[in-house]
Amino acid sequence: MIIAKRRKGALEIQFNRPDRLNAINEEMAEEIMHAMDAVELDRKIIAVVLSGDQRSFCAGADLGGFQDLPEDRYDNYRARYNQRKNRLLYRFFMNYTKPVISAVEGYCLGGGFEMAMMGDIIIASESASFGLPEGRHSLIPGAGGTQNLPRLIGAPLAKEMIWTGRRISGAEAKEYRIVNHVVEQGKALAKVREIVEEMKGVGPLATMMTKQTINRGMDMTLQQGFLQEADLAYMLSWSDDRTEGLKAFSERRKPNFKGQ
């Protein structure tokens, strides 16, 4: 379902269901979580990189699994639905401490788009196509799409995309600030690798705490965000990496961060 490998400080996860356009099913979701969980405490890994193939990053949830959902009372159905592996995957992403960067070529639809938005940075190629077509199956984007997309592009544009099922190109996604960069077809993963290389110059603890304070701060008042930021800055000031960073600066050399 996936191909996971370590490469120059990153865990690279390639979705590997080409016959299904890399659509997510329960087994694939389980494998993604297992691979990411295995490196979360590994100080040598500074980021997780997600990719598909040239045709499709991820075309969404494998809808075949929805056809056999039993008819039952709403409460029982809701409990089962929330325990499905592909639902647990998105909650897993919310609490993941390392940066998650998506390299998008081709289709990035439905649950695939929602997964990319649950990460931290999206790099798209000119071939990328983003959309939330769930409404065409009388579904809603139920894995964070109704919450994350409005936060990125505003409610009116998010509603239009969801209500029409319209797809947007990589260039449009850049204009809407969904993606950070648009590159030539076939170059998305290379661009992500460049970013990971640049990230090596930043202390991994600082990266982790910055992710935490930005993500949590989005749901706080400005004053609450300032207080959280101050707490994390104080915690970081006692780290070995902070001492190494200041020492390297005074000695005019590159720091040797250990993630501690």
Contacts in CASP RR format, 6 or more apart in sequence:
PFRMAT RR
TARGET T0000
AUTHOR 0000-0000-0000
METHOD contacts of the structure
MODEL  1
MIIAKRRKGALEIQFNRPDRLNAINEEMAEEIMHAMDAVELDRKIIAVVL
SGDQRSFCAGADLGGFQDLPEDRYDNYRARYNQRKNRLLYRFFMNYTKPV
ISAVEGYCLGGGFEMAMMGDIIIASESASFGLPEGRHSLIPGAGGTQNLP
RLIGAPLAKEMIWTGRRISGAEAKEYRIVNHVVEQGKALAKVREIVEEMK
GVGPLATMMTKQTINRGMDMTLQQGFLQEADLAYMLSWSDDRTEGLKAFS
ERRKPNFKGQ
1 15 0 8 1.000
1 16 0 8 1.000
1 17 0 8 1.000
1 25 0 8 1.000
1 27 0 8 1.000
1 28 0 8 1.000
1 31 0 8 1.000
2 13 0 8 1.000
2 14 0 8 1.000
2 15 0 8 1.000
2 16 0 8 1.000
2 28 0 8 1.000
2 31 0 8 1.000
2 32 0 8 1.000
2 35 0 8 1.000
3 13 0 8 1.000
3 14 0 8 1.000
3 16 0 8 1.000
4 11 0 8 1.000
4 12 0 8 1.000
4 13 0 8 1.000
4 14 0 8 1.000
4 31 0 8 1.000
4 35 0 8 1.000
5 11 0 8 1.000
5 12 0 8 1.000
6 12 0 8 1.000
6 39 0 8 1.000
6 44 0 8 1.000
6 45 0 8 1.000
7 193 0 8 1.000
8 193 0 8 1.000
8 196 0 8 1.000
8 197 0 8 1.000
9 44 0 8 1.000
9 45 0 8 1.000
9 46 0 8 1.000
9 47 0 8 1.000
9 196 0 8 1.000
9 200 0 8 1.000
10 45 0 8 1.000
10 46 0 8 1.000
10 47 0 8 1.000
10 48 0 8 1.000
10 49 0 8 1.000
10 193 0 8 1.000
10 196 0 8 1.000
11 35 0 8 1.000
11 36 0 8 1.000
11 39 0 8 1.000
11 45 0 8 1.000
11 47 0 8 1.000
11 48 0 8 1.000
11 49 0 8 1.000
12 48 0 8 1.000
12 49 0 8 1.000
12 51 0 8 1.000
13 32 0 8 1.000
13 35 0 8 1.000
13 36 0 8 1.000
13 48 0 8 1.000
13 49 0 8 1.000
13 50 0 8 1.000
13 51 0 8 1.000
14 51 0 8 1.000
14 52 0 8 1.000
14 53 0 8 1.000
15 22 0 8 1.000
15 28 0 8 1.000
15 50 0 8 1.000
15 51 0 8 1.000
15 52 0 8 1.000
15 53 0 8 1.000
15 57 0 8 1.000
15 58 0 8 1.000
16 22 0 8 1.000
16 52 0 8 1.000
17 23 0 8 1.000
17 25 0 8 1.000
17 28 0 8 1.000
18 53 0 8 1.000
18 55 0 8 1.000
18 56 0 8 1.000
20 59 0 8 1.000
20 62 0 8 1.000
21 55 0 8 1.000
21 56 0 8 1.000
21 58 0 8 1.000
21 59 0 8 1.000
21 107 0 8 1.000
22 52 0 8 1.000
22 53 0 8 1.000
22 56 0 8 1.000
22 57 0 8 1.000
22 58 0 8 1.000
22 59 0 8 1.000
23 58 0 8 1.000
23 59 0 8 1.000
23 60 0 8 1.000
23 61 0 8 1.000
23 62 0 8 1.000
23 63 0 8 1.000
24 58 0 8 1.000
24 60 0 8 1.000
24 61 0 8 1.000
24 62 0 8 1.000
24 86 0 8 1.000
24 89 0 8 1.000
24 111 0 8 1.000
24 112 0 8 1.000
24 115 0 8 1.000
25 61 0 8 1.000
25 62 0 8 1.000
25 65 0 8 1.000
25 86 0 8 1.000
26 84 0 8 1.000
26 85 0 8 1.000
26 86 0 8 1.000
27 85 0 8 1.000
29 85 0 8 1.000
29 86 0 8 1.000
29 88 0 8 1.000
29 89 0 8 1.000
30 85 0 8 1.000
32 89 0 8 1.000
33 85 0 8 1.000
33 88 0 8 1.000
33 89 0 8 1.000
33 92 0 8 1.000
36 48 0 8 1.000
36 92 0 8 1.000
36 96 0 8 1.000
36 98 0 8 1.000
36 100 0 8 1.000
37 92 0 8 1.000
39 45 0 8 1.000
39 48 0 8 1.000
39 98 0 8 1.000
40 96 0 8 1.000
40 97 0 8 1.000
40 98 0 8 1.000
43 204 0 8 1.000
43 258 0 8 1.000
43 259 0 8 1.000
43 260 0 8 1.000
45 98 0 8 1.000
46 98 0 8 1.000
46 99 0 8 1.000
46 196 0 8 1.000
46 199 0 8 1.000
46 200 0 8 1.000
46 204 0 8 1.000
46 207 0 8 1.000
47 98 0 8 1.000
47 99 0 8 1.000
47 100 0 8 1.000
47 101 0 8 1.000
47 196 0 8 1.000
47 199 0 8 1.000
48 96 0 8 1.000
48 98 0 8 1.000
48 99 0 8 1.000
48 100 0 8 1.000
48 101 0 8 1.000
49 101 0 8 1.000
49 102 0 8 1.000
49 103 0 8 1.000
49 189 0 8 1.000
49 192 0 8 1.000
49 193 0 8 1.000
49 196 0 8 1.000
50 57 0 8 1.000
50 100 0 8 1.000
50 101 0 8 1.000
50 102 0 8 1.000
50 103 0 8 1.000
50 115 0 8 1.000
50 116 0 8 1.000
51 57 0 8 1.000
51 102 0 8 1.000
51 103 0 8 1.000
51 104 0 8 1.000
51 105 0 8 1.000
51 188 0 8 1.000
51 189 0 8 1.000
51 192 0 8 1.000
52 58 0 8 1.000
52 103 0 8 1.000
52 105 0 8 1.000
53 105 0 8 1.000
54 105 0 8 1.000
54 106 0 8 1.000
54 127 0 8 1.000
54 185 0 8 1.000
54 186 0 8 1.000
55 105 0 8 1.000
55 106 0 8 1.000
55 107 0 8 1.000
56 105 0 8 1.000
56 106 0 8 1.000
56 107 0 8 1.000
56 108 0 8 1.000
57 102 0 8 1.000
57 103 0 8 1.000
57 104 0 8 1.000
57 105 0 8 1.000
57 106 0 8 1.000
57 107 0 8 1.000
57 108 0 8 1.000
57 112 0 8 1.000
57 116 0 8 1.000
57 128 0 8 1.000
58 107 0 8 1.000
58 108 0 8 1.000
58 109 0 8 1.000
58 111 0 8 1.000
58 112 0 8 1.000
58 113 0 8 1.000
58 115 0 8 1.000
58 116 0 8 1.000
59 107 0 8 1.000
59 109 0 8 1.000
59 110 0 8 1.000
59 112 0 8 1.000
60 109 0 8 1.000
60 110 0 8 1.000
60 111 0 8 1.000
60 112 0 8 1.000
60 113 0 8 1.000
61 86 0 8 1.000
61 110 0 8 1.000
61 111 0 8 1.000
61 112 0 8 1.000
61 143 0 8 1.000
63 137 0 8 1.000
66 139 0 8 1.000
69 77 0 8 1.000
69 80 0 8 1.000
69 81 0 8 1.000
70 77 0 8 1.000
72 80 0 8 1.000
81 87 0 8 1.000
86 111 0 8 1.000
86 143 0 8 1.000
87 143 0 8 1.000
89 115 0 8 1.000
89 143 0 8 1.000
90 114 0 8 1.000
90 115 0 8 1.000
90 118 0 8 1.000
90 143 0 8 1.000
90 144 0 8 1.000
93 100 0 8 1.000
93 115 0 8 1.000
93 118 0 8 1.000
93 119 0 8 1.000
94 118 0 8 1.000
97 208 0 8 1.000
97 211 0 8 1.000
97 212 0 8 1.000
98 208 0 8 1.000
98 211 0 8 1.000
99 120 0 8 1.000
99 121 0 8 1.000
99 199 0 8 1.000
99 207 0 8 1.000
99 211 0 8 1.000
100 118 0 8 1.000
100 119 0 8 1.000
100 120 0 8 1.000
100 121 0 8 1.000
101 119 0 8 1.000
101 120 0 8 1.000
101 121 0 8 1.000
101 122 0 8 1.000
101 123 0 8 1.000
101 192 0 8 1.000
101 195 0 8 1.000
101 196 0 8 1.000
102 108 0 8 1.000
102 115 0 8 1.000
102 116 0 8 1.000
102 119 0 8 1.000
102 121 0 8 1.000
102 122 0 8 1.000
102 123 0 8 1.000
102 192 0 8 1.000
103 123 0 8 1.000
103 188 0 8 1.000
103 189 0 8 1.000
103 191 0 8 1.000
103 192 0 8 1.000
104 116 0 8 1.000
104 122 0 8 1.000
104 123 0 8 1.000
104 124 0 8 1.000
104 125 0 8 1.000
104 128 0 8 1.000
104 130 0 8 1.000
104 170 0 8 1.000
104 179 0 8 1.000
104 188 0 8 1.000
105 125 0 8 1.000
105 127 0 8 1.000
105 128 0 8 1.000
105 185 0 8 1.000
105 186 0 8 1.000
105 188 0 8 1.000
105 189 0 8 1.000
106 125 0 8 1.000
106 127 0 8 1.000
106 128 0 8 1.000
106 129 0 8 1.000
107 129 0 8 1.000
108 116 0 8 1.000
108 124 0 8 1.000
108 128 0 8 1.000
108 129 0 8 1.000
108 130 0 8 1.000
108 131 0 8 1.000
109 129 0 8 1.000
109 130 0 8 1.000
109 131 0 8 1.000
109 132 0 8 1.000
109 133 0 8 1.000
109 167 0 8 1.000
110 131 0 8 1.000
110 132 0 8 1.000
110 133 0 8 1.000
110 134 0 8 1.000
110 141 0 8 1.000
110 143 0 8 1.000
111 141 0 8 1.000
111 143 0 8 1.000
113 130 0 8 1.000
113 131 0 8 1.000
113 132 0 8 1.000
113 145 0 8 1.000
114 132 0 8 1.000
114 141 0 8 1.000
114 142 0 8 1.000
114 143 0 8 1.000
114 144 0 8 1.000
114 145 0 8 1.000
114 148 0 8 1.000
115 143 0 8 1.000
116 122 0 8 1.000
117 144 0 8 1.000
117 145 0 8 1.000
117 148 0 8 1.000
117 149 0 8 1.000
117 152 0 8 1.000
117 178 0 8 1.000
118 143 0 8 1.000
118 144 0 8 1.000
118 148 0 8 1.000
120 211 0 8 1.000
121 180 0 8 1.000
121 192 0 8 1.000
121 195 0 8 1.000
122 173 0 8 1.000
122 178 0 8 1.000
122 179 0 8 1.000
122 180 0 8 1.000
123 179 0 8 1.000
123 180 0 8 1.000
123 181 0 8 1.000
123 183 0 8 1.000
123 188 0 8 1.000
123 191 0 8 1.000
123 192 0 8 1.000
123 195 0 8 1.000
124 130 0 8 1.000
124 170 0 8 1.000
124 173 0 8 1.000
124 174 0 8 1.000
124 179 0 8 1.000
124 181 0 8 1.000
124 182 0 8 1.000
124 183 0 8 1.000
124 188 0 8 1.000
125 170 0 8 1.000
125 182 0 8 1.000
125 183 0 8 1.000
125 184 0 8 1.000
125 185 0 8 1.000
125 186 0 8 1.000
125 187 0 8 1.000
125 188 0 8 1.000
126 169 0 8 1.000
126 170 0 8 1.000
126 171 0 8 1.000
126 182 0 8 1.000
126 183 0 8 1.000
126 184 0 8 1.000
126 185 0 8 1.000
127 185 0 8 1.000
127 186 0 8 1.000
128 169 0 8 1.000
128 170 0 8 1.000
128 173 0 8 1.000
128 179 0 8 1.000
128 182 0 8 1.000
128 188 0 8 1.000
129 167 0 8 1.000
129 168 0 8 1.000
129 169 0 8 1.000
129 170 0 8 1.000
130 167 0 8 1.000
130 168 0 8 1.000
130 169 0 8 1.000
130 170 0 8 1.000
130 172 0 8 1.000
130 173 0 8 1.000
130 178 0 8 1.000
131 161 0 8 1.000
131 165 0 8 1.000
131 166 0 8 1.000
131 167 0 8 1.000
131 168 0 8 1.000
132 141 0 8 1.000
132 145 0 8 1.000
132 149 0 8 1.000
132 161 0 8 1.000
132 162 0 8 1.000
132 165 0 8 1.000
133 165 0 8 1.000
133 167 0 8 1.000
134 140 0 8 1.000
134 141 0 8 1.000
134 142 0 8 1.000
134 162 0 8 1.000
135 162 0 8 1.000
135 165 0 8 1.000
136 165 0 8 1.000
140 146 0 8 1.000
140 162 0 8 1.000
141 149 0 8 1.000
141 162 0 8 1.000
145 162 0 8 1.000
146 158 0 8 1.000
146 162 0 8 1.000
149 158 0 8 1.000
149 161 0 8 1.000
149 162 0 8 1.000
150 158 0 8 1.000
150 159 0 8 1.000
151 218 0 8 1.000
152 158 0 8 1.000
152 176 0 8 1.000
152 177 0 8 1.000
152 178 0 8 1.000
153 161 0 8 1.000
153 176 0 8 1.000
153 177 0 8 1.000
153 178 0 8 1.000
157 176 0 8 1.000
160 166 0 8 1.000
161 168 0 8 1.000
168 176 0 8 1.000
170 179 0 8 1.000
170 182 0 8 1.000
171 182 0 8 1.000
173 179 0 8 1.000
173 182 0 8 1.000
174 180 0 8 1.000
174 181 0 8 1.000
174 182 0 8 1.000
181 191 0 8 1.000
183 190 0 8 1.000
183 191 0 8 1.000
199 207 0 8 1.000
201 254 0 8 1.000
201 255 0 8 1.000
201 257 0 8 1.000
203 241 0 8 1.000
203 245 0 8 1.000
203 255 0 8 1.000
203 257 0 8 1.000
203 259 0 8 1.000
204 241 0 8 1.000
204 257 0 8 1.000
204 259 0 8 1.000
205 236 0 8 1.000
205 239 0 8 1.000
205 241 0 8 1.000
205 242 0 8 1.000
205 257 0 8 1.000
205 259 0 8 1.000
205 260 0 8 1.000
206 236 0 8 1.000
206 241 0 8 1.000
209 232 0 8 1.000
209 235 0 8 1.000
209 236 0 8 1.000
212 232 0 8 1.000
213 225 0 8 1.000
213 228 0 8 1.000
213 229 0 8 1.000
213 232 0 8 1.000
216 225 0 8 1.000
216 228 0 8 1.000
217 224 0 8 1.000
217 225 0 8 1.000
217 228 0 8 1.000
220 228 0 8 1.000
236 242 0 8 1.000
239 259 0 8 1.000
239 260 0 8 1.000
240 258 0 8 1.000
240 259 0 8 1.000
240 260 0 8 1.000
241 255 0 8 1.000
241 257 0 8 1.000
241 258 0 8 1.000
241 259 0 8 1.000
241 260 0 8 1.000
244 255 0 8 1.000
244 256 0 8 1.000
244 257 0 8 1.000
244 258 0 8 1.000
245 255 0 8 1.000
245 257 0 8 1.000
247 255 0 8 1.000
248 254 0 8 1.000
248 255 0 8 1.000
248 256 0 8 1.000
249 255 0 8 1.000
END
